Amino acid sequence: MNLQLNLPEETLMLKEMVSKFIDRELIPLEEKLKDRKNSYDLPDKIKFELQSKIRKIGLWAMDAPQDIGGAGLNLLDHCIVIEEAFKCTVGRCLWSSLFFPVLNKLGSNQQKDKYLIPSIKGEFHGAAAYSEPNAAGDLAGIQTTAEKVNNGWVLNGNKCWISHAATANFFLVLTRLKGTERHDGITWFIVDKDNKGFSVGREQGMMHGQSTFELFLNDCFVSNDQILGKPNQGWVAGEEALFRGRLLVSARAVGIAQRCFEMMVKYSKERHTFDKPLSSRQAIQWMIADSATDIHASRLMLYHSAYKAQEGEKIHSELAMLKLFTSEMAGRVVDRAVQVHGAMGLSDETILERCYRDVRPMRIYEGSSEAMRSMVAKNIIKSNH
């Protein structure tokens, strides 16, 4: 691999364009809409207008290929955009992925025309249903079953922590063929929201404001044309989607940490105690130095991993390291920013308390810190024998 220490010129231009868009369109709204309790609370009218502007600058459906209406960004550029967007609380609810790599990889032309293309156009959206009560970070542990019957399949099981479920028109449901275990039999199905035997359960409110929902499949019959790919073909596609998610979570973490870091430095120079600025205190200086180091290391890990992933390299352990380090890094940086701001950091006078709630879930979803540590350790032990 040829290590690129500098970002490509096109990527730098993209970064600058997104940064200017954030400063011009989103930061003023963040000031104007201070009464929002969560980053994901945004009036529908304003959200629609902003999404229209995002379309005009060519960054709608970033991860979808250009030939089906997306921006066609590579993984590195996608991470750059997400990093910039998540510096602002308004940007955190605008760039939800409308593109499903699983659907694009396994779907038939008919399925893509019916579900994928309209999603990219913004006509409606779907939701991905991975997690279950006893298998949240362990895809191979899912218990939702698919049983072959005449002219189709019968699905049974429960899903939980499913984002966007309340407004989704269809769901990509991860199942296992009845009678199989672990990695064997993993299969994807498309389930329409009004499919008989399928229902959306109770809302599960989350601390960062993006609600999730339970899903129930009780003798849910789907026709043969609702299977994605072939039976037992779902594991690789599902794993790839999870790995991609870890990259994007890390980009979010770096963006939020950078914004809070900048706020911390600025406030430390403005706030005076005992006739001296906070920035003159060694304790504060160490917080600034540690945060700068954390962010720098995280950003290098992120860009390096994104570059290797888009080149097709197998970097399972590195992605686990990345997700582990960046999610915990963001928690440290935001916590220091709150500490430097004192009571102001605890209040809703700044965005810091909201950022605190936004980063805390990152150590859990897309693979908990504990699961990431176990994965890294097991892979190291396995490869050194």
N, C-alpha and C positions, 0 to 999 in steps of 0.2 A: 504493500500500500504506500502510495506517495503521500506523506503527511503534509497537509496544507495548513501552515501556521497563520495565514491571512485569509480572511473571507474573500470570495470572488467579488469582482467589481459589481456584477449584477446583484449579488446578495446585499452588498453595502448600499446600493441604490434603493433596493426594496426596503431595507431597514430604515433608511432616511425618509422614504415616502410614507411608510406606516407611522413613524414617529411624528411626522408633521400632521398627519391625519388625526392622530390621538390628541396632539396639542391643540389643534384647531377645532375639532368637532366634539371630543369627548371630555377633556378636562374641564371646559366651561360648564358642561352639563353636570359633572360631578359636584361642582360648586353650587350650581343652581338647584340640584335635587338632593340637598343635604339631609332631608327627612327620610330618605330611603333606609329601611332597616337592614337590608341585605344587598349585596352586590347584584343579585339576580332580580331585584325588584326594579322594573323599568316600565313606565307606561307604554301600552301597546302602540299608540300612535308614534311616540318618539322612537321606539324600537324599530318599527316598520320604516320610518324615514331614514334612520341610520343604516339599516340593512340595504336600502335602495342605494345609498351613497357608497356602501361597500361594494355593491355590484358594479357601480360606475368606475371604481378604481381597479376592478378586475380581481378582487380578492374574495369573491363569494365561492363557496364550495372549494376551498383551497386544495384539498387532497384528491379531488376528482380529476380525471384526465380531461384535457381540453376537448377531445373529440366527442365527449358526452356533456359538455357544457360547464366544466369546472375550470379552475385556474391552472391546474396541472403543476402545482409547485412540488419540488422535491422535498424530502424530509427535512433537510437543513433549512431551506427557506421557510417551510411551514413552521418550524420551531422558532425561527427568527420573528415571524409575524405574531405568533402566540406570546412570545416573551414580551414584545412591545405592547401588545393589546392588554395584557394582564397587569401592566403597570398602573392602569387606570381601572377603577372599580366598575365604570360603565362598560368598558370593553370586555369584561368577564362574562357577559351574557349575550354577546353578539356573534361570537365565532364558534358556536356549537356546530360540531361536524354534521353535515347533512349527507355525507357520503359514507357508505358502508363498504369497506374493502372486501368483506366476506361476500356481499351481494355481487360485487363487481367480479370477484374471482371465480365464484362458483355458480352464479346465476345464469340462466338461459337468456337468450335474446328477448324472449317473451317476458320473462320476469324483470329484466332490466327496463324494458319499455313500460311495464305496468307500475313498477315501484321505484326504481333507481332514478330514472330520468325526471319524473315529476318531483321527486325529492330534491334533486339538484336545482330544478327550476323554482323551488319554493312553493309549489302548489299544495303540498302536504309534507309531513315528515313521519319517520318511523322511529322505533326504539329497539335497542339491542337487549335481549334478556339472557344474561349469563348466570348471575348470582342466584343462589338458593339458600334457604335457612341453614343447611349443613354443608354448604360448599360455596363460600363467597370468593376466597382467593385461590381456590383449588378447582380449576375447570374439570379436571379428571374425576372429581368426586361428585359430580352432579348426579341427581337421582331421577330427574324428569325423563320418562320413558316414551319411546315411539314403538308402536306395534303394528306390523303390516296386516292389513285387512283387505277385503275386496275393494278395488278401485281407489285405495288410499291408505291412510295411516291414522291411528288413534293415539293421541298424546295425553299423558297424565302426569301431573306434578305441580309444584308451586315454585314461583320465582319471587325474589325480593330485592329491594334497593334498586329498582329500575327507574332511571331518569327519563323524563319526557313522556311517561306513560299516559298521563291524563289527556294529552292532546294528540297522541300518535294515531295514525291511520292503520299502521301495520307493525308487526313485531318480528324480529329475527330471533327465533327461540332455539337455544342450544339444548339438545336432548341426547339420550343414549338409546341405542337399540335394545329392546327388552331382552334381558338375560346376559348382557355384556357387563364388563367391569373396567374401571379406570380408563385408559386411553383407547381401548377398543370400543367400537360402536358409536363414537361421537358423531352426531349428525345434526345439521341445521334445517329448520323449517321456517317458512313464512306463514305467519298467522294473522289474518285480518282482524281488526278490532271487533267486528260484529260476528265473528265466527262462532257458531254454536259450540257451547262447552268451554268457551274462553271468557274470562272476566277480569277486570281491573279491580283490585281490592282496595284496602284502606291506604290513605296517604301516610307516608312515613316522613315527618318533618325532620329536616337536618339542620345542624347548627349554623351552616354557611348559607342557608336560605334556599337552596335548590332541593325541592321536595322530591322524594322517590316514592315508589308504590309497590304493592304486592301484586302478583299476577297468579291467576288460578287456571289450570287446564284440567277439566274433569270430563273424561271421555270425549276430548276435543277432536273431531274428525276433520282431517285436511285431505284434499285430493292429491293424487300423485304429482301434479304439476306444481305443488307447493313445497316440495323438497328442494333444498339447495344442493346442487351437484348430485352425488350419489351417496347411498347409505355408507356410513363409516368413513366419510371423506371430510369430516368437520374439524378434526383435531388440529391439523396444521394451520388451516385458515383462522381458526379461533385463537390459536397461540400467537400468530402473526399480528392479529388485531390487538391482543393484549400487550404485546411488546411495543407496538406503535403507541398505544395509550400511555405506556410508561414514559416514553420520550416526551409526549405532549404535556403530561403532568409535570415533568421536570422543567419544561420550558415555562409553564405557568409559575412554578416555584421561583425560578430565577427572576422573572418579571416582577412579581410581587415583592420579593426581597430587595430588588434594586430600588424600587419606589420608596419603600420604607427606610432603606439605608440613606437615600438622599434626604428624606424628611428628617431623619435623625441628625445628620451632619448639619443641616441648615438650622435646626432648632438649637443644637448645642452651641452654635455661635451667637445666636440671638438671645438666649436665656441666660441671665446673670444671677448668680448667687454670691453673697458676700463680696460684692463689687467686682466679681470676675466672671467671664463667660464659662459655661459648663465645659466648653471645649478645651479649657486650660487645665482641667482636672485629669490626672493620669487615669483614673478609673474609667472616665468617659472615652479618653483616647484609646484605651485598650479595647473598649467595645467597638469603636469605629474601626480600629485596625483588624480585629478578629472578623468583623462583618465584611470588610473589604476583601479579606483573604478568602473567606467562605464563598463569597459571590464569584470571585475570580476563578477559584478552583471549580466551582459548579458549572460556570459558563464554558470553561474549557472542556470539561467532561461531556457536557451536553452537545456542543458542536462536534466534538470528535466522534461521539457515539452516533449522532445523526448522520455524519458523513460516512462512517463505516456501514451503517445500516442501509443507506441508500445505494451503496456499492455492492450490496448483497452479501456482506460478511455475516457470519453467525456469531452474534455477540450476546448470547443469553446472559452470561454472567456479568458482562459490562453494563447491560441495561438494568440488571438488578442492583448493581453497585450505584449506578447513576440515580435510579429512583430512590434508593435508600438515602444516599448522601444529600441530594437536592431537597427532598421533602423535609428531612431533619434540619438541613441548613436554613431553610426558609423559616422554620419555627424558631430557630435561634436568633436570626436577624430581626424578625418582627418582635420577638420578646425583648430584645435589647432596645429597639426603637421605642417600645412602650415604656420601658424603664427610664430611658433618657427623658421622655416627655412627662414622666410623673403622672399626676392626676389627669392631666390633659390627655395622655395616652389611653387612659381607662374610659374616658368619656366619649360621647358621640360628637365632640367638637372637631375631631379629626377622623380620618379613615382608618386609623391604626387598629381600633378594636374590631372593625369589620375585617381588616386584613388578617388579624389574629384568628378569627373564626374561619376565614377562607383557607388558610394554610393548614390548620390543624387536621382536617380530614385527609390531607395528602399523604399522611403517614399510614393510612389505612386502605383507601381505595386503590385499585389497580395493583394490589399486592401489598400487604402490610410490611412494615419495617422488619418485623420478626421473620416473616416468610422470605423476604429478600436476603436477609443474613443467612438463613438456612440454605437457600439456593446457592449463594456464592460459596459457602463453606463446603457443601456437598460436591459441587463441581470441582473445586480445588482439590479436595481429598481424592476424588475419583480419578483426576488427571495426574496425580502424583503417586503412582503405585509401582 
